[in-house]
């Protein structure tokens, strides 16, 4: 609650400083600073304008914006280079985010070249429209239109292009790498705005992307649900292993379990479990989860099926639980598991008590 209040005051402070900066820019005829800060002010009011999607801006981004606004407020003409470059970066990242939303909703296919081209073109178009707006604003205010204005506009557009190029490179690094500051930043935006970034249904592209990322604290692969591939027979230990992973995800920060994928990331399919069809597989899996983990926790688990290379892969997306989740063992005892790196670890005694207090208290 305290952090929410701090962010609320931070948002108010940024809006107030933006208004002061706009007034200062108008008085000193810093038109690019004025137009950029008007644009940023509109962005700050988007959560209130579009209430339906409950858009939330991460605090880290607001602190960065606060530093930038103060910087432009006091440096005046010296910021004539920094502002258009920052503007180019900001607009390009917005264009990149638009495509990220479309991609997460499975409305476009991922193509690195086209994504970068779109973000770059989107920024140049936006920058040109801004220059056009400034031109007609000067005519409306009765200012003299001289050759120097044309030169100044071209200079600003050059800096915007540099900003767009920087953002395009940042976007490419984000798409082609598995870690880094940019990926963490985008992850925060996605976590804050789940309604914008809907999960794709039956998406083989998403499954392949998860396989590429390899096993981690939030991703685990299982070759089968109930078949021991060494003996080619049903094995209760295999089922328990899958349930253990699901329970650990629920007790930690959530995660994804892929059934039909080997530890090395090879696509095996659930066909080795020898169910008559996928529906029978899903019914068995659902029944097992409800019986061993509990019906009241099932709403935190989403099951999706995808066919890749002619093999069926089952994806279980587990959300973080607000309450401790226990797994019934074969001896009907309740056991508690959490994720530690790419493994599911059982906690007992004081470790269990401390974890529950810290995580759910």
N, C-alpha and C positions, 0 to 999 in steps of 0.2 A: 504493500500500500504506500509506503514511504517513497519507494522508487517511482511509483506512478505519479505522486504529487510533485516530485522533483522534475520529472519529464513534462508535466503539465505547465509548471512555472517556466521551464526552459523554452517550451514552444511559444508561450506568451512573450517571453523576452526577445526571442528571435523575430517574431512578428512586429514587435514595437521598434526594434532596431532597424528592421527592414523599412518600415514606414519613415523613420528619421533619415535613413540613408537615401530613400527616394526623394524626400523633400530637399535634402542637401544637394543631391545630384541635379535636380531641376534648377535650384538657385545658381549652381556653378556651371550649368549646361553640360554636365557629364552624361550625355544621352545614352551611351551604352551601359553605364552603371545603372542609370535609371530603369532602362528597359529590362536589363537582366534581373534587377531586384524586384521589379513588378512581377516578372515571371516566377521568381522564387517565392514571392508572397502568395501568388495563386496556388503554387504547389503546396505551401504550408496549410492552405485552407481546404485542400482537396478532401482530407478525412471528414470535414464537416459538410462539404458539398455532396460527396458521394457516400452517404451514411449506410446505404444498402449493403455495401461490401465490407464495411467496418475496416477501412484501410488504416494501418498503423505504421508510423515511421519509427525505425529503431533509434534509440537515444544516441548511439554513436554517430549516426548521420546528422542528427540535429546539432551535436557539439561541433562537428566539422563545419557545418553551415554557419554556426554562430561565429567561429573564428574567421571564416571567409567574409562574412558581412561586416564585422568590425574592421577587418583589414581594408576593405573597399571604402568604408566610411571615413577613415582617417588618412588614407594615402592619396585620395583624389586622382589626379592625372597620372601619378606614378603607376597606378593600377590599370592603366589603359592597355597594358599588354596582358596582365594576369587575368583580368575579367573576361575578355573574349575567349581566351584559351580555356578557362574554367567553364565558361558558357558552352563551348564546343564539346567539352568532356561530358558535362551534365546532360545536354540534349542527346548526345550519342548513347549514353547509358540508359536514358529513358527509352529510346528506340530499341535498344538491346533488351530492356525489360519487357517491352510490349511483345517482342518475339518470344521471350522466355515464357510469358503467360500463355501465348497461343500454342507454343510447343508443349507446355505442361498440360494443356487441355486437349492435346492430340489433334489440333487443327492444322498444323503444318509439319512438314518433315524437316529434320535437322540437316542443314547444309551450311557448313562453316563459311564458305565463300559468299553465299547469298545473304547470310545473317550480317556479316561484316559490311557487305556492299549496301545493305538496307540501312544499317545504323549510320554509315558515313553519308549516304545520300539524304537521309532523314535530317541529319544535322545541317548539311549545306542548305537544304531547302528552308529549314526553320530560320537559319541565319540570314538568308536572302530576304525572307518575308519580314524579318525584324528591321533590316536596313530599308526596305521599301516603306515600312510603317514610319520609320524615322524621317524619311524623305517627305512623305505627305504631312507628317506632323509639323515639320519646319515650314511647309507651304501654308498650313492652316494657321500657324503662329505668326506668319508674315516675315520669317527670317530670310536672309539673302542666301540664294543657292549659288555657291561658287565652285570653282574647280577644286578647291581645297577639300570640300565636302566629299567629292567623288574619290579623291585620293585617300581621305580618312576612312571612307566606307570600304575601299579595297584593302586597306591595311587591316581593318577589323575582320573582314572576311578571311584574310590570310591567317590571322590568329585563330579564328573559329575552325578553319580547316586543320590547323596544327592540333587543336584540341580534339577534333573528330578523329584524327589519325591516332592520337595517343589512346583515346577510348577504344578504337577499333583493335589496337594491339592488346589492350587490357582484356577486351572481350575474347580475343583469340586465345590468350593465355588461360582465361577462365575455362573455355570450352575444351582446350587440349590438355589441361593438367587436372590432376586429381586433388591437389591441395593448394594452399596459398591464401593470401589475404582476400583476394577478390571472391574466391569461392565461399569463404567464411562470411563475407559481407552479403552476398546473394542469399546464402543459407539463412541469415538473420531476417532478411526481407521476406523470404518464403515462410519461415516459422511464424512471423508476425502477421502474415496475411494469407492464411490457408484457403480462404474463399476465392482468392484470385488465382492461386496455383492449385487447381484441382488435379487429382491424380488420374493418370490415364488408365483406361480400362482395356484389358487384353492387349497390351502393347508389347510386342516382341522387341521393339527398339529399347524400351525401358529395361526390360529383362537383360538384354545384351549389355546395356550400360552398367547395370548393377554387377554383372559377371566381370566386366572389365575392371571395376573398382576393387574386386577381390574381397575376401572375408575381412570383417572388421568388427568393431564393437556394435555396429548397427546393421551388419549384413552377415548372414550365415547360409551356407549351402548344405543340403542333405541329398545324397544320391537316391535314397528311397525313403518311404514312410515306415514300412514294416518288413521289408525283405533284406536279409543278410546276403550280400552279393558273394561272399566267400563260400557259404553253404547253399545258397540259392533257396533258402527256406525262410518262413516267417519267423521273426525274432522280436519278442516283446521289448528287448533292450533298444531296438531301433526306434520303436514307437515312443518309448520313454525319453530317448535322446531328443526327438523332435519337440515333445511337450516341454521338456526342460528348457529348450531354447526359447520357446514361445513365452513361458513363464518369466524367464530372465529378462526378455525384452519388455514385458509389461511392468516389471519391477524396477527397470532402469529408465532409459530415455526413449524407449520404443525401438523398433527395428524391423527388418525384413528377412523372412526365411524363405528360401527358394528350394522347393522339393523337385528332384529330378536333375540336380546339378552336382557333380562330384566336387571334392575339396579343391581340386586343381582347376575348376571352372569348366570342365567338359560337360556338354549337353547330353544327358543320359535319358531323361524323360521318366515319367512315373509308370511307364508300361511294365517295368520289372516288378511292380507290386501286384500285378496280375488281377486287377479289378476288371469286371466286364466292360465298364465304360467310365468316363470321367465323373459322371453324376454319382455313381456308386462310390467312387473314391472320395468325393467331396462329402457325401452323407456320412461315410465312415469317419472321416477326419473331424467333421462337426460334432458327431456323437462322442468321439473320443475327447475332444476339447471340453465339451459341456460336462462330461462325466468326471474327468480327472482334474480340470482347472476350475470349472464352475460356470453355470449358465449366466450368472450376473456379470461375468467378465467378457462374455462373448461379443458384446457390442464394440469392444475395443479391437476386435480382430476382423480384418477384411480379407476374404479369399478370392483370388482371381486366377483364371486359367489362360494360358497362352500356348500356342503351337509354334515351335521353332524347329526348323529343319525336320519337320514331320514328327517331332516328339512333343509330348505335352508336358509343360512346366507349370507347377502350381506355386503361386506367390501368396504368402501370408504377410500382410502389413499389420504390424502390432503397434498400437498407440501406448503412450506412457499412462500407467494407471495412477489414480489419485489415492488408492488404498493398496495395502500389501496383498499380493496374490500368492497363494500356496498351491502346490502340486501334490496330488495324492499318489503315493508310491504303490507298488504292487502289494505291499503289506498294509495298505490303507492308512499309512502315516502321512502327515502333511509336511512337505519339504519346501524350503525357500531358496530360490535361485536368483542371481543377478549377473549382469554382464561385466566381465573384466577383460578388456581387449577383445579378441575374437573368440573368447571362451565363456561358457556358462558355469558359474561357480556357486556351490551351495554354501549358505551361511547358517551357522548354528550358534546357540548360546549367546554370549555377550556381543559377538559380532552382529548377530541378527538383530538384537535389541537396539544396538547403537545405530545400525543402518536404518531401521524402521523409524526411529526417532528423528534422525537427520533428514530422511527422504520424505516421510509422510507426516511427521509431527507438526 
